[in-house]
């Protein structure tokens, strides 16, 4: 496993991050694995050299954090791993149990630490931009989190580049703890981030950890597979709804994969990981081959002709994934 600097920080992370939305309880989403089924994947990730793990408080309403925390305590030394979780989405029907207010951030960080069973996070991420809370309030609360030692770094997730730059500029102007990472929607079937967000992150020294590098399994051939996730993932159905273009992209991935003699997933991950400024794609795993394929994909070097073949079918599409 290769380890790289996390943006302009001194932190070193594996070139893959295990995303843990799949681990929790099927009561939350029917395709989610319970704890007994989840733990082997966390163990496998560690055995493969992955030291970077990402979850969120809203995944299975906290159960994903509980499962990840227990597994890390059993299988690894806390200081050997990089733990990230997120805050923003509702955790209950209560009006203050959501968003990026000072009240919710400070309550949420303590709740996440308790569920994860640790006294600090390596990375605390705002899951989305909150248009209903003044940015000064949000950023001062995050600064409190860092200065109190409850998180070593802070990051952000999907939003418009102008929103992210507004946040970064306020932090710089007021001497506040600064975002060091952006976790955004990016893959061969969704490349709108190339317009502004990725150039901004390269300019500002921000680590980029794209989510869904396989487009929720689309690029691995999951569309129409009949799996429970393919049938019930309504978000994916909304994001990947330009079938003619997407089928052409999937076809290009399959052609390159067949010529290489490797699974399509390896090609899609190799493309995502090799794009300028990408630090560590987030990958999910629910089958035994998923993580080894992802690790192999990181080590796969695509030729310029293969990259051109993969990128040729893409056409601009509406922004998706900020909701």
Secondary structure, DSSP 8 states (H G I E B T S, - for coil): --EEE-TTSS-EEESEEEE-TTBS-TTTSTT-B-HHHHHHHHHHHHHTT--EEE--TTGGGGHHHHHHHHHHHHHS-GGGSEEEEEE-S-SSSSTTSSSS-HHHHHHHHHHHHHHHT-S-EEEEEE-S--TTS-HHHHHHHHHHHHHTTSEEEEEEES--HHHHHHHHHHHHHHT---EEEEE-B-BTTB-GGGTTHHHHHHHHT-EE--B-TTTTTGGGT-TT---HHHHH-HHHHHHS--HHHHHHHHHHHHHHHHHHTS-HHHHHHHHHHHSTTB--EEE---SHHHHHHHHHHHT----HHHHHHHHTT-------S--
